[in-house]
Amino acid sequence: MYSLVTGRQAQTTWQQRDKAFRNAMTPSWELRRKAYQGLVFTTCPKLKWFDGSEVSHGHVAEGERMLNKLENMVNSIRSVKRETKS
């Protein structure tokens, strides 16, 4: 049975469990999670609640920064590949 609990205690419990989960993630999975969140936050600007937490403007801004970093990384890799082919 599924129920949505939005009380302060439930949110605190969720955040503690989520932090423990994130601490156990490898860096590559943490990057994937942040990329996914960035995509969700930037494509759904009116989103109020995601993955057990309220979404703030700070979350959206962080998501945009993460996507920009990833885009720069991909462009750098492509540039290096082009240079090595030449």
PDB file with SEQRES, HELIX, SHEET and CRYST1 records, atoms N, CA, C and O in Angstrom:
SEQRES   1 A   86  MET TYR SER LEU VAL THR GLY ARG GLN ALA GLN THR THR          
SEQRES   2 A   86  TRP GLN GLN ARG ASP LYS ALA PHE ARG ASN ALA MET THR          
SEQRES   3 A   86  PRO SER TRP GLU LEU ARG ARG LYS ALA TYR GLN GLY LEU          
SEQRES   4 A   86  VAL PHE THR THR CYS PRO LYS LEU LYS TRP PHE ASP GLY          
SEQRES   5 A   86  SER GLU VAL SER HIS GLY HIS VAL ALA GLU GLY GLU ARG          
SEQRES   6 A   86  MET LEU ASN LYS LEU GLU ASN MET VAL ASN SER ILE ARG          
SEQRES   7 A   86  SER VAL LYS ARG GLU THR LYS SER                              
HELIX    1 AA1 ARG A    8  ASN A   23  1                                  16    
HELIX    2 AA2 PRO A   27  THR A   43  1                                  17    
HELIX    3 AA3 HIS A   57  LYS A   85  1                                  29    
SHEET    1 AA1 2 TRP A  49  PHE A  50  0                                        
SHEET    2 AA1 2 SER A  53  GLU A  54 -1                                        
CRYST1    1.000    1.000    1.000  90.00  90.00  90.00 P 1           1          
ATOM      1  N   MET A   1       0.847  -1.180   0.000  1.00  0.00           N  
ATOM      2  CA  MET A   1       0.000   0.000   0.000  1.00  0.00           C  
ATOM      3  C   MET A   1       0.894   1.246   0.000  1.00  0.00           C  
ATOM      4  O   MET A   1       1.884   1.318   0.729  1.00  0.00           O  
ATOM      5  N   TYR A   2       0.534   2.190  -0.808  1.00  0.00           N  
ATOM      6  CA  TYR A   2       1.302   3.423  -0.937  1.00  0.00           C  
ATOM      7  C   TYR A   2       0.564   4.567  -0.274  1.00  0.00           C  
ATOM      8  O   TYR A   2      -0.646   4.721  -0.442  1.00  0.00           O  
ATOM      9  N   SER A   3       1.287   5.358   0.469  1.00  0.00           N  
ATOM     10  CA  SER A   3       0.677   6.560   1.039  1.00  0.00           C  
ATOM     11  C   SER A   3       1.715   7.663   1.018  1.00  0.00           C  
ATOM     12  O   SER A   3       2.900   7.409   1.230  1.00  0.00           O  
ATOM     13  N   LEU A   4       1.286   8.864   0.769  1.00  0.00           N  
ATOM     14  CA  LEU A   4       2.167  10.015   0.718  1.00  0.00           C  
ATOM     15  C   LEU A   4       2.154  10.687   2.084  1.00  0.00           C  
ATOM     16  O   LEU A   4       1.109  11.129   2.563  1.00  0.00           O  
ATOM     17  N   VAL A   5       3.313  10.758   2.696  1.00  0.00           N  
ATOM     18  CA  VAL A   5       3.443  11.395   3.996  1.00  0.00           C  
ATOM     19  C   VAL A   5       4.309  12.621   3.810  1.00  0.00           C  
ATOM     20  O   VAL A   5       5.448  12.519   3.355  1.00  0.00           O  
ATOM     21  N   THR A   6       3.776  13.778   4.157  1.00  0.00           N  
ATOM     22  CA  THR A   6       4.520  15.009   3.910  1.00  0.00           C  
ATOM     23  C   THR A   6       4.853  15.765   5.187  1.00  0.00           C  
ATOM     24  O   THR A   6       5.275  16.920   5.126  1.00  0.00           O  
ATOM     25  N   GLY A   7       4.672  15.139   6.331  1.00  0.00           N  
ATOM     26  CA  GLY A   7       4.969  15.811   7.588  1.00  0.00           C  
ATOM     27  C   GLY A   7       6.465  16.041   7.761  1.00  0.00           C  
ATOM     28  O   GLY A   7       7.282  15.417   7.082  1.00  0.00           O  
ATOM     29  N   ARG A   8       6.814  16.934   8.669  1.00  0.00           N  
ATOM     30  CA  ARG A   8       8.216  17.286   8.922  1.00  0.00           C  
ATOM     31  C   ARG A   8       9.027  16.061   9.347  1.00  0.00           C  
ATOM     32  O   ARG A   8      10.146  15.874   8.871  1.00  0.00           O  
ATOM     33  N   GLN A   9       8.480  15.223  10.237  1.00  0.00           N  
ATOM     34  CA  GLN A   9       9.196  14.042  10.693  1.00  0.00           C  
ATOM     35  C   GLN A   9       9.441  13.068   9.543  1.00  0.00           C  
ATOM     36  O   GLN A   9      10.534  12.516   9.419  1.00  0.00           O  
ATOM     37  N   ALA A  10       8.437  12.858   8.710  1.00  0.00           N  
ATOM     38  CA  ALA A  10       8.591  11.946   7.577  1.00  0.00           C  
ATOM     39  C   ALA A  10       9.646  12.461   6.610  1.00  0.00           C  
ATOM     40  O   ALA A  10      10.440  11.684   6.082  1.00  0.00           O  
ATOM     41  N   GLN A  11       9.656  13.763   6.379  1.00  0.00           N  
ATOM     42  CA  GLN A  11      10.637  14.341   5.466  1.00  0.00           C  
ATOM     43  C   GLN A  11      12.050  14.206   6.040  1.00  0.00           C  
ATOM     44  O   GLN A  11      12.990  13.898   5.308  1.00  0.00           O  
ATOM     45  N   THR A  12      12.199  14.434   7.331  1.00  0.00           N  
ATOM     46  CA  THR A  12      13.509  14.293   7.978  1.00  0.00           C  
ATOM     47  C   THR A  12      13.994  12.851   7.883  1.00  0.00           C  
ATOM     48  O   THR A  12      15.162  12.607   7.582  1.00  0.00           O  
ATOM     49  N   THR A  13      13.107  11.903   8.138  1.00  0.00           N  
ATOM     50  CA  THR A  13      13.461  10.489   8.039  1.00  0.00           C  
ATOM     51  C   THR A  13      13.885  10.144   6.626  1.00  0.00           C  
ATOM     52  O   THR A  13      14.881   9.448   6.425  1.00  0.00           O  
ATOM     53  N   TRP A  14      13.134  10.628   5.644  1.00  0.00           N  
ATOM     54  CA  TRP A  14      13.476  10.368   4.240  1.00  0.00           C  
ATOM     55  C   TRP A  14      14.854  10.943   3.920  1.00  0.00           C  
ATOM     56  O   TRP A  14      15.673  10.273   3.292  1.00  0.00           O  
ATOM     57  N   GLN A  15      15.110  12.161   4.341  1.00  0.00           N  
ATOM     58  CA  GLN A  15      16.389  12.797   4.048  1.00  0.00           C  
ATOM     59  C   GLN A  15      17.549  12.034   4.677  1.00  0.00           C  
ATOM     60  O   GLN A  15      18.613  11.922   4.069  1.00  0.00           O  
ATOM     61  N   GLN A  16      17.362  11.518   5.866  1.00  0.00           N  
ATOM     62  CA  GLN A  16      18.412  10.724   6.516  1.00  0.00           C  
ATOM     63  C   GLN A  16      18.677   9.435   5.741  1.00  0.00           C  
ATOM     64  O   GLN A  16      19.830   9.067   5.516  1.00  0.00           O  
ATOM     65  N   ARG A  17      17.627   8.763   5.340  1.00  0.00           N  
ATOM     66  CA  ARG A  17      17.779   7.532   4.570  1.00  0.00           C  
ATOM     67  C   ARG A  17      18.408   7.806   3.206  1.00  0.00           C  
ATOM     68  O   ARG A  17      19.258   7.046   2.742  1.00  0.00           O  
ATOM     69  N   ASP A  18      17.988   8.887   2.577  1.00  0.00           N  
ATOM     70  CA  ASP A  18      18.539   9.240   1.271  1.00  0.00           C  
ATOM     71  C   ASP A  18      20.022   9.587   1.386  1.00  0.00           C  
ATOM     72  O   ASP A  18      20.811   9.225   0.513  1.00  0.00           O  
ATOM     73  N   LYS A  19      20.403  10.280   2.451  1.00  0.00           N  
ATOM     74  CA  LYS A  19      21.814  10.619   2.659  1.00  0.00           C  
ATOM     75  C   LYS A  19      22.647   9.349   2.823  1.00  0.00           C  
ATOM     76  O   LYS A  19      23.729   9.243   2.247  1.00  0.00           O  
ATOM     77  N   ALA A  20      22.160   8.399   3.593  1.00  0.00           N  
ATOM     78  CA  ALA A  20      22.865   7.129   3.765  1.00  0.00           C  
ATOM     79  C   ALA A  20      22.995   6.406   2.429  1.00  0.00           C  
ATOM     80  O   ALA A  20      24.038   5.824   2.131  1.00  0.00           O  
ATOM     81  N   PHE A  21      21.944   6.446   1.635  1.00  0.00           N  
ATOM     82  CA  PHE A  21      21.966   5.809   0.315  1.00  0.00           C  
ATOM     83  C   PHE A  21      23.004   6.480  -0.578  1.00  0.00           C  
ATOM     84  O   PHE A  21      23.795   5.802  -1.234  1.00  0.00           O  
ATOM     85  N   ARG A  22      23.002   7.822  -0.602  1.00  0.00           N  
ATOM     86  CA  ARG A  22      23.964   8.565  -1.436  1.00  0.00           C  
ATOM     87  C   ARG A  22      25.397   8.308  -0.995  1.00  0.00           C  
ATOM     88  O   ARG A  22      26.292   8.199  -1.833  1.00  0.00           O  
ATOM     89  N   ASN A  23      25.622   8.211   0.310  1.00  0.00           N  
ATOM     90  CA  ASN A  23      26.977   7.958   0.813  1.00  0.00           C  
ATOM     91  C   ASN A  23      27.506   6.597   0.371  1.00  0.00           C  
ATOM     92  O   ASN A  23      28.718   6.404   0.280  1.00  0.00           O  
ATOM     93  N   ALA A  24      26.618   5.668   0.100  1.00  0.00           N  
ATOM     94  CA  ALA A  24      27.023   4.341  -0.338  1.00  0.00           C  
ATOM     95  C   ALA A  24      27.209   4.257  -1.852  1.00  0.00           C  
ATOM     96  O   ALA A  24      27.694   3.245  -2.359  1.00  0.00           O  
ATOM     97  N   MET A  25      26.833   5.301  -2.572  1.00  0.00           N  
ATOM     98  CA  MET A  25      26.949   5.288  -4.031  1.00  0.00           C  
ATOM     99  C   MET A  25      28.393   5.510  -4.473  1.00  0.00           C  
ATOM    100  O   MET A  25      29.167   6.200  -3.811  1.00  0.00           O  
ATOM    101  N   THR A  26      28.727   4.912  -5.597  1.00  0.00           N  
ATOM    102  CA  THR A  26      30.020   5.193  -6.200  1.00  0.00           C  
ATOM    103  C   THR A  26      29.955   6.583  -6.840  1.00  0.00           C  
ATOM    104  O   THR A  26      28.864   7.065  -7.145  1.00  0.00           O  
ATOM    105  N   PRO A  27      31.091   7.226  -7.046  1.00  0.00           N  
ATOM    106  CA  PRO A  27      31.070   8.558  -7.672  1.00  0.00           C  
ATOM    107  C   PRO A  27      30.385   8.567  -9.037  1.00  0.00           C  
ATOM    108  O   PRO A  27      29.716   9.540  -9.387  1.00  0.00           O  
ATOM    109  N   SER A  28      30.544   7.498  -9.804  1.00  0.00           N  
ATOM    110  CA  SER A  28      29.912   7.488 -11.117  1.00  0.00           C  
ATOM    111  C   SER A  28      28.388   7.446 -11.008  1.00  0.00           C  
ATOM    112  O   SER A  28      27.695   8.068 -11.814  1.00  0.00           O  
ATOM    113  N   TRP A  29      27.859   6.722 -10.024  1.00  0.00           N  
ATOM    114  CA  TRP A  29      26.407   6.682  -9.842  1.00  0.00           C  
ATOM    115  C   TRP A  29      25.886   8.003  -9.254  1.00  0.00           C  
ATOM    116  O   TRP A  29      24.774   8.428  -9.568  1.00  0.00           O  
ATOM    117  N   GLU A  30      26.675   8.632  -8.421  1.00  0.00           N  
ATOM    118  CA  GLU A  30      26.277   9.936  -7.886  1.00  0.00           C  
ATOM    119  C   GLU A  30      26.174  10.951  -9.024  1.00  0.00           C  
ATOM    120  O   GLU A  30      25.248  11.762  -9.052  1.00  0.00           O  
ATOM    121  N   LEU A  31      27.116  10.907  -9.955  1.00  0.00           N  
ATOM    122  CA  LEU A  31      27.073  11.799 -11.120  1.00  0.00           C  
ATOM    123  C   LEU A  31      25.833  11.522 -11.959  1.00  0.00           C  
ATOM    124  O   LEU A  31      25.178  12.454 -12.424  1.00  0.00           O  
ATOM    125  N   ARG A  32      25.510  10.259 -12.153  1.00  0.00           N  
ATOM    126  CA  ARG A  32      24.314   9.909 -12.923  1.00  0.00           C  
ATOM    127  C   ARG A  32      23.051  10.408 -12.233  1.00  0.00           C  
ATOM    128  O   ARG A  32      22.135  10.911 -12.884  1.00  0.00           O  
ATOM    129  N   ARG A  33      23.009  10.266 -10.927  1.00  0.00           N  
ATOM    130  CA  ARG A  33      21.841  10.734 -10.175  1.00  0.00           C  
ATOM    131  C   ARG A  33      21.681  12.248 -10.312  1.00  0.00           C  
ATOM    132  O   ARG A  33      20.578  12.746 -10.535  1.00  0.00           O  
ATOM    133  N   LYS A  34      22.791  12.970 -10.176  1.00  0.00           N  
ATOM    134  CA  LYS A  34      22.735  14.425 -10.301  1.00  0.00           C  
ATOM    135  C   LYS A  34      22.332  14.843 -11.719  1.00  0.00           C  
ATOM    136  O   LYS A  34      21.580  15.802 -11.893  1.00  0.00           O  
ATOM    137  N   ALA A  35      22.820  14.140 -12.712  1.00  0.00           N  
ATOM    138  CA  ALA A  35      22.439  14.437 -14.097  1.00  0.00           C  
ATOM    139  C   ALA A  35      20.946  14.219 -14.297  1.00  0.00           C  
ATOM    140  O   ALA A  35      20.267  15.044 -14.909  1.00  0.00           O  
ATOM    141  N   TYR A  36      20.444  13.115 -13.784  1.00  0.00           N  
ATOM    142  CA  TYR A  36      19.013  12.808 -13.886  1.00  0.00           C  
ATOM    143  C   TYR A  36      18.184  13.895 -13.196  1.00  0.00           C  
ATOM    144  O   TYR A  36      17.201  14.387 -13.750  1.00  0.00           O  
ATOM    145  N   GLN A  37      18.593  14.258 -11.987  1.00  0.00           N  
ATOM    146  CA  GLN A  37      17.865  15.307 -11.276  1.00  0.00           C  
ATOM    147  C   GLN A  37      17.920  16.622 -12.059  1.00  0.00           C  
ATOM    148  O   GLN A  37      16.917  17.329 -12.158  1.00  0.00           O  
ATOM    149  N   GLY A  38      19.076  16.943 -12.609  1.00  0.00           N  
ATOM    150  CA  GLY A  38      19.192  18.163 -13.407  1.00  0.00           C  
ATOM    151  C   GLY A  38      18.241  18.170 -14.578  1.00  0.00           C  
ATOM    152  O   GLY A  38      17.615  19.188 -14.870  1.00  0.00           O  
ATOM    153  N   LEU A  39      18.128  17.039 -15.253  1.00  0.00           N  
ATOM    154  CA  LEU A  39      17.198  16.939 -16.376  1.00  0.00           C  
ATOM    155  C   LEU A  39      15.757  17.122 -15.918  1.00  0.00           C  
ATOM    156  O   LEU A  39      14.987  17.846 -16.549  1.00  0.00           O  
ATOM    157  N   VAL A  40      15.396  16.469 -14.825  1.00  0.00           N  
ATOM    158  CA  VAL A  40      14.021  16.571 -14.319  1.00  0.00           C  
ATOM    159  C   VAL A  40      13.727  18.004 -13.888  1.00  0.00           C  
ATOM    160  O   VAL A  40      12.689  18.557 -14.250  1.00  0.00           O  
ATOM    161  N   PHE A  41      14.634  18.611 -13.117  1.00  0.00           N  
ATOM    162  CA  PHE A  41      14.391  19.957 -12.599  1.00  0.00           C  
ATOM    163  C   PHE A  41      14.289  20.998 -13.706  1.00  0.00           C  
ATOM    164  O   PHE A  41      13.476  21.918 -13.618  1.00  0.00           O  
ATOM    165  N   THR A  42      15.106  20.860 -14.744  1.00  0.00           N  
ATOM    166  CA  THR A  42      15.075  21.875 -15.807  1.00  0.00           C  
ATOM    167  C   THR A  42      13.933  21.666 -16.791  1.00  0.00           C  
ATOM    168  O   THR A  42      13.477  22.626 -17.411  1.00  0.00           O  
ATOM    169  N   THR A  43      13.460  20.433 -16.948  1.00  0.00           N  
ATOM    170  CA  THR A  43      12.355  20.204 -17.868  1.00  0.00           C  
ATOM    171  C   THR A  43      10.988  20.338 -17.203  1.00  0.00           C  
ATOM    172  O   THR A  43       9.968  20.431 -17.886  1.00  0.00           O  
ATOM    173  N   CYS A  44      10.970  20.346 -15.889  1.00  0.00           N  
ATOM    174  CA  CYS A  44       9.712  20.470 -15.139  1.00  0.00           C  
ATOM    175  C   CYS A  44       9.841  21.643 -14.160  1.00  0.00           C  
ATOM    176  O   CYS A  44       9.926  21.426 -12.951  1.00  0.00           O  
ATOM    177  N   PRO A  45       9.857  22.879 -14.666  1.00  0.00           N  
ATOM    178  CA  PRO A  45      10.129  24.029 -13.803  1.00  0.00           C  
ATOM    179  C   PRO A  45       9.094  24.270 -12.702  1.00  0.00           C  
ATOM    180  O   PRO A  45       9.394  24.959 -11.727  1.00  0.00           O  
ATOM    181  N   LYS A  46       7.907  23.730 -12.831  1.00  0.00           N  
ATOM    182  CA  LYS A  46       6.876  23.937 -11.810  1.00  0.00           C  
ATOM    183  C   LYS A  46       6.824  22.806 -10.792  1.00  0.00           C  
ATOM    184  O   LYS A  46       5.928  22.761  -9.949  1.00  0.00           O  
ATOM    185  N   LEU A  47       7.787  21.894 -10.874  1.00  0.00           N  
ATOM    186  CA  LEU A  47       7.834  20.760  -9.966  1.00  0.00           C  
ATOM    187  C   LEU A  47       8.003  21.246  -8.527  1.00  0.00           C  
ATOM    188  O   LEU A  47       8.859  22.085  -8.247  1.00  0.00           O  
ATOM    189  N   LYS A  48       7.196  20.722  -7.631  1.00  0.00           N  
ATOM    190  CA  LYS A  48       7.236  21.145  -6.221  1.00  0.00           C  
ATOM    191  C   LYS A  48       7.835  20.070  -5.314  1.00  0.00           C  
ATOM    192  O   LYS A  48       8.370  20.379  -4.249  1.00  0.00           O  
ATOM    193  N   TRP A  49       7.744  18.807  -5.736  1.00  0.00           N  
ATOM    194  CA  TRP A  49       8.159  17.706  -4.886  1.00  0.00           C  
ATOM    195  C   TRP A  49       8.821  16.653  -5.767  1.00  0.00           C  
ATOM    196  O   TRP A  49       8.265  16.270  -6.796  1.00  0.00           O  
ATOM    197  N   PHE A  50      10.003  16.183  -5.373  1.00  0.00           N  
ATOM    198  CA  PHE A  50      10.690  15.180  -6.175  1.00  0.00           C  
ATOM    199  C   PHE A  50      11.529  14.287  -5.285  1.00  0.00           C  
ATOM    200  O   PHE A  50      12.286  14.772  -4.444  1.00  0.00           O  
ATOM    201  N   ASP A  51      11.401  13.016  -5.463  1.00  0.00           N  
ATOM    202  CA  ASP A  51      12.244  12.039  -4.778  1.00  0.00           C  
ATOM    203  C   ASP A  51      12.253  12.227  -3.263  1.00  0.00           C  
ATOM    204  O   ASP A  51      13.295  12.107  -2.619  1.00  0.00           O  
ATOM    205  N   GLY A  52      11.094  12.519  -2.709  1.00  0.00           N  
ATOM    206  CA  GLY A  52      10.961  12.624  -1.264  1.00  0.00           C  
ATOM    207  C   GLY A  52      11.280  13.968  -0.659  1.00  0.00           C  
ATOM    208  O   GLY A  52      11.274  14.104   0.564  1.00  0.00           O  
ATOM    209  N   SER A  53      11.559  14.972  -1.479  1.00  0.00           N  
ATOM    210  CA  SER A  53      11.908  16.291  -0.940  1.00  0.00           C  
ATOM    211  C   SER A  53      11.241  17.396  -1.749  1.00  0.00           C  
ATOM    212  O   SER A  53      10.908  17.224  -2.922  1.00  0.00           O  
ATOM    213  N   GLU A  54      11.060  18.524  -1.096  1.00  0.00           N  
ATOM    214  CA  GLU A  54      10.551  19.688  -1.805  1.00  0.00           C  
ATOM    215  C   GLU A  54      11.622  20.202  -2.754  1.00  0.00           C  
ATOM    216  O   GLU A  54      12.813  20.118  -2.455  1.00  0.00           O  
ATOM    217  N   VAL A  55      11.205  20.728  -3.887  1.00  0.00           N  
ATOM    218  CA  VAL A  55      12.129  21.275  -4.877  1.00  0.00           C  
ATOM    219  C   VAL A  55      12.170  22.786  -4.711  1.00  0.00           C  
ATOM    220  O   VAL A  55      11.134  23.450  -4.739  1.00  0.00           O  
ATOM    221  N   SER A  56      13.367  23.320  -4.538  1.00  0.00           N  
ATOM    222  CA  SER A  56      13.538  24.760  -4.387  1.00  0.00           C  
ATOM    223  C   SER A  56      14.184  25.332  -5.646  1.00  0.00           C  
ATOM    224  O   SER A  56      14.626  24.593  -6.525  1.00  0.00           O  
ATOM    225  N   HIS A  57      14.231  26.658  -5.716  1.00  0.00           N  
ATOM    226  CA  HIS A  57      14.909  27.310  -6.837  1.00  0.00           C  
ATOM    227  C   HIS A  57      16.388  26.937  -6.836  1.00  0.00           C  
ATOM    228  O   HIS A  57      17.011  26.859  -7.894  1.00  0.00           O  
ATOM    229  N   GLY A  58      16.950  26.706  -5.655  1.00  0.00           N  
ATOM    230  CA  GLY A  58      18.337  26.283  -5.541  1.00  0.00           C  
ATOM    231  C   GLY A  58      18.573  24.926  -6.183  1.00  0.00           C  
ATOM    232  O   GLY A  58      19.610  24.706  -6.809  1.00  0.00           O  
ATOM    233  N   HIS A  59      17.614  24.011  -6.031  1.00  0.00           N  
ATOM    234  CA  HIS A  59      17.729  22.696  -6.663  1.00  0.00           C  
ATOM    235  C   HIS A  59      17.735  22.839  -8.183  1.00  0.00           C  
ATOM    236  O   HIS A  59      18.516  22.188  -8.877  1.00  0.00           O  
ATOM    237  N   VAL A  60      16.858  23.696  -8.686  1.00  0.00           N  
ATOM    238  CA  VAL A  60      16.776  23.904 -10.133  1.00  0.00           C  
ATOM    239  C   VAL A  60      18.078  24.520 -10.641  1.00  0.00           C  
ATOM    240  O   VAL A  60      18.607  24.091 -11.667  1.00  0.00           O  
ATOM    241  N   ALA A  61      18.595  25.520  -9.933  1.00  0.00           N  
ATOM    242  CA  ALA A  61      19.855  26.160 -10.336  1.00  0.00           C  
ATOM    243  C   ALA A  61      21.004  25.164 -10.298  1.00  0.00           C  
ATOM    244  O   ALA A  61      21.849  25.161 -11.193  1.00  0.00           O  
ATOM    245  N   GLU A  62      21.046  24.321  -9.276  1.00  0.00           N  
ATOM    246  CA  GLU A  62      22.094  23.300  -9.180  1.00  0.00           C  
ATOM    247  C   GLU A  62      21.980  22.309 -10.332  1.00  0.00           C  
ATOM    248  O   GLU A  62      22.989  21.879 -10.891  1.00  0.00           O  
ATOM    249  N   GLY A  63      20.756  21.951 -10.683  1.00  0.00           N  
ATOM    250  CA  GLY A  63      20.533  21.048 -11.814  1.00  0.00           C  
ATOM    251  C   GLY A  63      21.029  21.638 -13.112  1.00  0.00           C  
ATOM    252  O   GLY A  63      21.639  20.945 -13.926  1.00  0.00           O  
ATOM    253  N   GLU A  64      20.767  22.930 -13.309  1.00  0.00           N  
ATOM    254  CA  GLU A  64      21.243  23.611 -14.515  1.00  0.00           C  
ATOM    255  C   GLU A  64      22.768  23.654 -14.548  1.00  0.00           C  
ATOM    256  O   GLU A  64      23.368  23.440 -15.602  1.00  0.00           O  
ATOM    257  N   ARG A  65      23.402  23.927 -13.409  1.00  0.00           N  
ATOM    258  CA  ARG A  65      24.870  23.946 -13.345  1.00  0.00           C  
ATOM    259  C   ARG A  65      25.438  22.569 -13.675  1.00  0.00           C  
ATOM    260  O   ARG A  65      26.420  22.456 -14.408  1.00  0.00           O  
ATOM    261  N   MET A  66      24.819  21.529 -13.135  1.00  0.00           N  
ATOM    262  CA  MET A  66      25.289  20.178 -13.395  1.00  0.00           C  
ATOM    263  C   MET A  66      25.192  19.843 -14.876  1.00  0.00           C  
ATOM    264  O   MET A  66      26.128  19.281 -15.445  1.00  0.00           O  
ATOM    265  N   LEU A  67      24.085  20.179 -15.501  1.00  0.00           N  
ATOM    266  CA  LEU A  67      23.932  19.890 -16.924  1.00  0.00           C  
ATOM    267  C   LEU A  67      24.937  20.681 -17.755  1.00  0.00           C  
ATOM    268  O   LEU A  67      25.466  20.164 -18.738  1.00  0.00           O  
ATOM    269  N   ASN A  68      25.205  21.922 -17.372  1.00  0.00           N  
ATOM    270  CA  ASN A  68      26.207  22.718 -18.088  1.00  0.00           C  
ATOM    271  C   ASN A  68      27.588  22.097 -17.959  1.00  0.00           C  
ATOM    272  O   ASN A  68      28.336  22.044 -18.935  1.00  0.00           O  
ATOM    273  N   LYS A  69      27.940  21.621 -16.755  1.00  0.00           N  
ATOM    274  CA  LYS A  69      29.235  20.957 -16.558  1.00  0.00           C  
ATOM    275  C   LYS A  69      29.344  19.713 -17.431  1.00  0.00           C  
ATOM    276  O   LYS A  69      30.366  19.483 -18.077  1.00  0.00           O  
ATOM    277  N   LEU A  70      28.277  18.914 -17.443  1.00  0.00           N  
ATOM    278  CA  LEU A  70      28.300  17.706 -18.251  1.00  0.00           C  
ATOM    279  C   LEU A  70      28.412  18.025 -19.734  1.00  0.00           C  
ATOM    280  O   LEU A  70      29.134  17.350 -20.468  1.00  0.00           O  
ATOM    281  N   GLU A  71      27.707  19.044 -20.167  1.00  0.00           N  
ATOM    282  CA  GLU A  71      27.788  19.451 -21.572  1.00  0.00           C  
ATOM    283  C   GLU A  71      29.206  19.886 -21.927  1.00  0.00           C  
ATOM    284  O   GLU A  71      29.714  19.549 -22.996  1.00  0.00           O  
ATOM    285  N   ASN A  72      29.840  20.632 -21.030  1.00  0.00           N  
ATOM    286  CA  ASN A  72      31.223  21.054 -21.269  1.00  0.00           C  
ATOM    287  C   ASN A  72      32.163  19.866 -21.315  1.00  0.00           C  
ATOM    288  O   ASN A  72      33.083  19.832 -22.133  1.00  0.00           O  
ATOM    289  N   MET A  73      31.942  18.894 -20.448  1.00  0.00           N  
ATOM    290  CA  MET A  73      32.774  17.691 -20.447  1.00  0.00           C  
ATOM    291  C   MET A  73      32.627  16.921 -21.758  1.00  0.00           C  
ATOM    292  O   MET A  73      33.618  16.483 -22.342  1.00  0.00           O  
ATOM    293  N   VAL A  74      31.404  16.763 -22.208  1.00  0.00           N  
ATOM    294  CA  VAL A  74      31.155  16.043 -23.465  1.00  0.00           C  
ATOM    295  C   VAL A  74      31.807  16.784 -24.626  1.00  0.00           C  
ATOM    296  O   VAL A  74      32.439  16.166 -25.483  1.00  0.00           O  
ATOM    297  N   ASN A  75      31.657  18.100 -24.656  1.00  0.00           N  
ATOM    298  CA  ASN A  75      32.264  18.879 -25.732  1.00  0.00           C  
ATOM    299  C   ASN A  75      33.782  18.772 -25.714  1.00  0.00           C  
ATOM    300  O   ASN A  75      34.408  18.717 -26.772  1.00  0.00           O  
ATOM    301  N   SER A  76      34.381  18.743 -24.533  1.00  0.00           N  
ATOM    302  CA  SER A  76      35.833  18.593 -24.414  1.00  0.00           C  
ATOM    303  C   SER A  76      36.285  17.232 -24.944  1.00  0.00           C  
ATOM    304  O   SER A  76      37.292  17.131 -25.645  1.00  0.00           O  
ATOM    305  N   ILE A  77      35.540  16.206 -24.607  1.00  0.00           N  
ATOM    306  CA  ILE A  77      35.872  14.855 -25.079  1.00  0.00           C  
ATOM    307  C   ILE A  77      35.759  14.789 -26.592  1.00  0.00           C  
ATOM    308  O   ILE A  77      36.623  14.217 -27.256  1.00  0.00           O  
ATOM    309  N   ARG A  78      34.707  15.366 -27.137  1.00  0.00           N  
ATOM    310  CA  ARG A  78      34.535  15.380 -28.595  1.00  0.00           C  
ATOM    311  C   ARG A  78      35.679  16.126 -29.263  1.00  0.00           C  
ATOM    312  O   ARG A  78      36.186  15.700 -30.301  1.00  0.00           O  
ATOM    313  N   SER A  79      36.080  17.231 -28.669  1.00  0.00           N  
ATOM    314  CA  SER A  79      37.170  18.021 -29.234  1.00  0.00           C  
ATOM    315  C   SER A  79      38.476  17.231 -29.242  1.00  0.00           C  
ATOM    316  O   SER A  79      39.210  17.263 -30.230  1.00  0.00           O  
ATOM    317  N   VAL A  80      38.770  16.533 -28.168  1.00  0.00           N  
ATOM    318  CA  VAL A  80      39.979  15.711 -28.098  1.00  0.00           C  
ATOM    319  C   VAL A  80      39.932  14.596 -29.133  1.00  0.00           C  
ATOM    320  O   VAL A  80      40.935  14.301 -29.781  1.00  0.00           O  
ATOM    321  N   LYS A  81      38.770  13.980 -29.285  1.00  0.00           N  
ATOM    322  CA  LYS A  81      38.633  12.906 -30.268  1.00  0.00           C  
ATOM    323  C   LYS A  81      38.858  13.428 -31.680  1.00  0.00           C  
ATOM    324  O   LYS A  81      39.494  12.756 -32.492  1.00  0.00           O  
ATOM    325  N   ARG A  82      38.344  14.617 -31.983  1.00  0.00           N  
ATOM    326  CA  ARG A  82      38.537  15.212 -33.309  1.00  0.00           C  
ATOM    327  C   ARG A  82      40.019  15.494 -33.557  1.00  0.00           C  
ATOM    328  O   ARG A  82      40.529  15.264 -34.654  1.00  0.00           O  
ATOM    329  N   GLU A  83      40.698  15.992 -32.531  1.00  0.00           N  
ATOM    330  CA  GLU A  83      42.118  16.323 -32.666  1.00  0.00           C  
ATOM    331  C   GLU A  83      42.964  15.073 -32.884  1.00  0.00           C  
ATOM    332  O   GLU A  83      43.936  15.105 -33.639  1.00  0.00           O  
ATOM    333  N   THR A  84      42.604  13.983 -32.232  1.00  0.00           N  
ATOM    334  CA  THR A  84      43.400  12.759 -32.381  1.00  0.00           C  
ATOM    335  C   THR A  84      43.154  12.097 -33.729  1.00  0.00           C  
ATOM    336  O   THR A  84      44.012  11.358 -34.211  1.00  0.00           O  
ATOM    337  N   LYS A  85      41.994  12.346 -34.353  1.00  0.00           N  
ATOM    338  CA  LYS A  85      41.717  11.798 -35.674  1.00  0.00           C  
ATOM    339  C   LYS A  85      42.483  12.541 -36.762  1.00  0.00           C  
ATOM    340  O   LYS A  85      42.777  11.982 -37.819  1.00  0.00           O  
ATOM    341  N   SER A  86      42.800  13.788 -36.500  1.00  0.00           N  
ATOM    342  CA  SER A  86      43.472  14.611 -37.515  1.00  0.00           C  
ATOM    343  C   SER A  86      44.927  14.290 -37.646  1.00  0.00           C  
ATOM    344  O   SER A  86      45.623  14.900 -38.458  1.00  0.00           O  
TER     345      SER A  86                                                      
END                                                                             
